[in-house]
Amino acid sequence: MGIFDKIFNSSKNEAKNKLEWIELDSMEKLENAIEASHMQAVVIFKHSTRCSISSMAKDRLERSWDFDKGSGPIMYYLDLISYRQISNEIAERLKVYHESPQLILIKSAEAIYDASHNYISITELKEALT
């Protein structure tokens, strides 16, 4: 551990607060995510790799992530350019209008909250989780 890590304790905070994405790259994983939502909140973040606003929203989520490791919702990341079929299935199954970037909170196999563009935030997600 370097002197700055000792002073600012940054390595401990990074390990504690790192957002761990599960790549949503198959219909099977979508099924697993929806099934898991019966036991724990699940979030799907739909990201367009061609959109700077989407990149900023993703970065803002990752920088402001402050759930302790193992707490908070299960976080899925969908590259909707590569997996448009999965994105379409999400819109149909969860009855959520497609947007990008988009954050969708799922509980008991239902979308209970969604946000897009600059409305995506950890604060709003936490409020929706309560």
Residue, then its C-alpha position, 0 to 999 in steps of 0.5 A: m500500500g502506497i503512502f497516498d493509499k494510507i492517507f486517503n484510504s482509496s484502495k479500500n473504498e474502491a474495493k468496497n464500492k466497485l459496481e460489478w456488472i453482469e453482462l446480459d448477452s443471452m436470452e437465458k441470462l435475461e430469464n435468469a435475471i427476471e427469475a432472480s428478481h423474485m428474491q432480490a432487486v435486479v437492475i438492467f442498464k441498457h447502454s448504447t456503445r455509440c452514444s456519448i450520453s449513454s457513456m456518461a450515464k454509465d460512468r456516473l453510475e459507476r462513480s457514484w456507486d456506494f452500496d457495500k459489496g454484496s448489498g444493493p441490487i444485482m446489476y446487469y449491463l446490456d450492450l444494446i447495439s450488440y444485443r438488440q433482440i434482448s433489448n426488444e424482449i425487455a421492452e416487450r416482457l417488462k412493458v417498458y418503452h425502449e430508451s437508451p441509456q436506460l435503467i430498469l429496476i425489476k422486482s418480482a418479474e415486474a419493472i417497478y421503475d425506469a429512468s433514462h438519460n440524465y434522470i439515471s442516478i443512484t439517489e433515484l435508484k435508492e428511492a425506488l428500492t425502498 
